[in-house]
């Protein structure tokens, strides 16, 4: 059985691939990228059908962050010409969220720049969550406020938050090269606090910061061990005025391979294409829907995204459908377990014969898979595709949704 057949079989059984198998996915050639997408697509459709979950970002507080994360336009010392404003009032945030919900989003992600919230900030966000849920009974609300102190996750849960996002971003071994004002362990601790408080944990990565294949596999395996319900995959947006402005390391094919690797390692979680898809996937975005079952609708925190109407057309044209507010995103075994299968041993979760479909002989992708013979050439800098957000939250202009 070739590599892709093996990975499909393991994905259907929620079994963890070996590190060599994950690395081999990233090393496949451009000639085989459609085979890789088809294989990972089998796993995606098995657990999530053809549904695409829409999420909508509301930037509650923009810029002026004391942290020095090299990838971020809101970082300490950033020269990026982004919007800067202090906390939105609950009614302002609710109005911003309403635009995304009207566009089909079922989850609102409330984000604020900064190291982490004060207790007063938690009060502010709690009021905002209440304002949004008073207007939209079935909406999911995810908070992303930075590093959490003891008891804050519980307070957010009591206020009605459904989830908490805090990304690992990169491997533990290279984290210190990206950020010096906090540690990788700090991030892990916050994800664990969210888990312990009963919030659905959301944690992902940023690709394209100059990391190696080994770094990408390391961070995705770490995410599998943390067992979040959703894994956002961001592709670096190289903002002028940030230390990583010259890092244009991704091709559309490279992005597809990364998403496929994430799907094989985390087969039954919500894999979300997050920031940078328009910049790096470009016209290959519809193919990526065969790998990820979730996207952000409209704009991001400080950058403009594809028009919301274009997102909806892309989903329909690619043969997918928007997940409804009444539909459950995660597979039943993750919902009933109050989490997911995790990775409690080297082999992952075992065979789980009742959850998969057996060996699926002949059900994989046929043919051999070629490994790249030479180093991949990065994309040319497409600075024309990096547009600073000038509408929506923090402005008087209508949002993109």
PyMOL commands that set and color helices and strands:
alter all, ss='L'
color gray80, all
select helices_A, chain A and resi 3-12+19-26+30-48+90-102+119-135+152-159+172-178+184-196+213-226+252-265+277-280+282-288+308-317+332-337+383-385
alter helices_A, ss='H'
color red, helices_A
select strands_A, chain A and resi 51-61+107-112+140-144+163-165+200-202+205-207+230-235+270-273+294-296+321-322
alter strands_A, ss='S'
color yellow, strands_A
deselect
rebuild
show_as cartoon
